[in-house]
Amino acid sequence: SYFIYRKKLNLKKFTIIKKKAIKEKYAHIIYGSDEIWNFNNNLVGLDSFYFGDSCNQKKIAFSVSFGTVKENQKQLPKIKKYLKKFSKISVRDTHSSKILNNIDIQNQLTLDPVFLYDFKDELSKINFKNQNKKYILIYGLISDKKIIENIKLYKKDKNYEIISIGYYNRWVDKNIVYSIDPFLFLKIFKNSEKVFTSMFHGVILSLKFNKKFFIIKDNYRVNKLSYLTKKFKLKFLYNNQDYNLIRFKKQINIMNLVNKKNLLKDINSS
C-alpha cells in the first residue's frame, strides 16, 4: 500500500538503493527529517549513510531528530567527522540541539515539516463524516486503566464515539488500523472533536488543526516532545496517576492566541 500511495505523489525519481542515490548528480542532498539520527533504534542502528558518509555533494540536514540518543553516548564523537561536512544543519527539538552543541556542531531549530504545508487541496477531496456522529480520536497505544476509565467518562459526558487510528486499542468503539490513504488519515484527525495521543505527530497535528487535546506521557518520546511542550506550555497526562474527571479535564491543551502567532512566525522562518 505504501508504494501505491507513493506513486500518487508523482515523484520524478525514487530509489531504496542508498549507493545509487548518492551517485546521482544532484546540486544538494537534503537529509531529514524524523529520527534518521537515532542510532539507538534497533531497526537501523548506527548507519553512517544517514550522517552523510560517502556523499561528496553539498549536504543540508533539515529538522532532524536524535530521538532517544543521550547527550553523552560514546558513538557521538564518531559521527562528528561526518556532520562537520554539512553546510547547514537544523533539528526539530532542543534535545537534538544540545547533542550537537556538545560536540561543537552548529545548528538551528526548525519545525517538523508537517507544519509547513496546509494540505488544503488534498483534504478538500476527502470525505469522512463518521455517520454524522462526533468522535474523540485516539492516536497511539493507551493501556493505563485509569486514563482509559476517564476517557470513557469524558465520552459519556459529551456523548461522543471513540475512534482509534493507526493503533489497535480494544477498549474503543471503532478501530481504523488498516492501511488508509494518508490524506484520509489527516481528514479523520481534522474532523475529530478531541484528541488523546502519546505520539509526537499526534501533538503536531493537534496543534496544526487547532484541536483540544490530551498528551499521554510516553518515555520513549519525551526527548522529542520536550521542545513542543515547553514552547507551547503543554500539559501531560501521566500513566498510573490517580485522576478524577474534573482534574482530568484540566489537563486538556488549547492553543492560545500568542502561541498561534508564534507558531506562524516559526513556520515562516522554518
N, C-alpha and C positions, 0 to 999 in steps of 0.2 A: 504493500500500500504506500509506503514511504516513497518509493521510486515512481509510482504512478502520479503522486501529487507533485513530485519534483518536476516531472515533465510538463505539468500545467503551468509552472512558473516560466517556462520557455527560456531557460538559461542557454547561453551560447555554447559553453563547454562545461563538462563535469567529469571528474575522474576520481576514483578512490585509490589510484596508484600514486603514492607520495613522490617518488623519484621522477615520475613523468611530469607531475605538476611543477616542480621547481626547475625543470629543464626548459619549460616554455619561455618564450621571450617577452616577459612582462616588464613594464617600467617599474612597477611597485608590486609587492605582495603584502596583503593585509592579514594579520593573524588575529583571530578572535571571533566572537567574544567567548562568553561562558567560561567553563573551568578547564581550558586547554592547558593551563599551567599547574593543575592539581595532580602532582605526581604521586600523591597518596592514593589516588583512585586505582584500585587493583585491576580494572579493565584495561588501563593504559600504562600505568607505571611511569617511569621517567623516560620519556621518548624525546630525545634531543631534537627531533624534527620540529616539534611544536615550539621550540625555543630558537629556531632559525638556523639550526645546524645544516650544513651542505647547501645553503641558499646564498648565492652571491648577489642577488638583486637587492634593490632598496627595500628595506623591511619596516613596516609600521605595525604596532600592536594596538588594537582598539578595544577598550572595555573588557580586558581580560581579567580573570579571577584565579587566585591560587587556591580557592576553596578551603579545604581542611589543613593545608600545609601550615606548619608552625614557623614562627619567626626565627628560630634557632636551629632548624633542621640541617643536618650535615651535608645534604645534597646541594644547598643553595650556592656555595662558592663555585661548584662545578658548572652551574648554569650561568653564572655571572659573565663568563667569557663570551657566551652566545648573545646574551642580552645587550652587551656593550656595543654590538654591531647594529642594533636597531636605531633608525634615525629618530623615531618618536615612539613613546610608549604611554598608553593610558590604561587605567584599570578602573573597575566599577565598584570597588569597595575600599574602605580605609585600611582594612587588614592587609590587603594585597599591596597597597601603597606603602605601608610600614615595612613589609618584607623587602621591597625594592629599595626603600630608603636605607635600610640596614646594610645593604650590600652596595651602596653608593650608585644606584641606577636612577637617573632622573625619570620622573613620571608625573602624570597629572590624572585627576579624577574626571571621568566622564560617565554618563548614564548608560544603562543597559540599552542596546539598540531597539528593543521593543517600544521604548518611549518615543522613538524618533519618527514614527510613521503612524498615521491615524487609521489605516485600513478602511477608510470610509467607503470607497468604491466597492471593495470586496465584500464588506458586510451588508451593503445595500442589496446584494444579490442572494443573500442567505435568509431563509425563513425558518424561525424557530420560536414558537409561542407556548409550547408545553400545554396545549389544550386550554389555553387562556387561564391557567392556574398559576398563581405566583409561587415562587420557589426560593429556597435557601440553597446555595451552591457549596458543595464540599470539594476541595481540591487538595488531595494528599490523604495519607492513611491516618485515621483517628481511632485510637483504641482505648484511650483513657475513659473509664466508665463514668466518672463524674462530669467530664466535659460532654460526653455523649448524652447523658441524662439532661444536662442543661440545654443542649441544642434541641432536644426533643420538647422540653418545656417551652423554649423560645418559639419553636414551630407551632405548638398548640396555642400559645398566647396570640400569635399573629395569623393563625390558620394558613400556614404555608405548607408546601410539599418540600421534601428534602431530596436533592439530586446530587449524586457523586459523579464526578467526571475524571476520567483518566486512571482512577484507582478504585478497586472494589472495596466498599465498606458495607458489610452485610446488614447493618442496622438502619440504612437509609430507605427511602421509599422507591428510589429508582437509581440504578447504576448505568452510566454510559461509559463503558470501558473499552469498547471495541474501537478499531481504527476508524477515525472520522476525519472529514475534511478539516484542515487547520482553521479555516475561517468559520466553520460551524462551531468549532471549539470556542473561538473568540465571541461568537454570537451568543452562545449559551452563557458565557461569562457576563457579557454586556447586559443581557436581559434579566439577570438574577436580581433579587431584592437585597440579599445579604450574602456575604462570602465568609466561609470558615476555611482557612488554609494553613498549611505548615510549609508551603513551598515558596521559594524565592520569587518565581514568576507569578505565583498566586498573589503575592503582595504587590508586585509591579502592575499586574493587570487590574487589581482593585483600585490602585491609585490612578491608573490611566483612565479607567472608566468611571472614576469618581464614586466608588461603591462604599457603603458602610461595611466594614469587615473586621473579622477577628483573626489574630495570628496565634496559632498553637505553636509553642516553642519546641523546636527540633534542634538538638545539639549539633547534628551534622551540618546544619545550615546557618548556625549562629554567626560564623565569621562573615558570610556574605550579607546577612541581613543586618548586621550591626550598623553599617553605614546608613541604610534606609531608616531604621528605627530611631537612630539619633537625629538624623536630618529632619525627619517629619514628626518627631516626638510620638512615635507609635507605641502601643501597649501590647504586651504578650499575654496570652493565656498560658499558664504553666500546668503541665501534667501533674497529677497527684496532689492538687491543691483543692482545698475544701471551698467550693463556690456555692453560693445560693444564687437564685435567678437575678435578684436585684444587683448583687455585686458583679455577677457575670455580665450583665448588660452594660455595666460601666466600663468594661474593657473593650468596648467597640471603638474602632478607629474611624475618624471622619476627617477628610481634608478641609482645612480652613482656608480662608481667602489668601492669607500670607503665604502659606505653603503652595497654593496653586500658582501664585505669581513667581515664587522662587523656582518651582518646577519648570515653568515656561522659560525662565532665564537659562536654567541648566540644559534644557532641550536645545535651545538656540546655540549655546556655547559648545555642547557636545557635537 
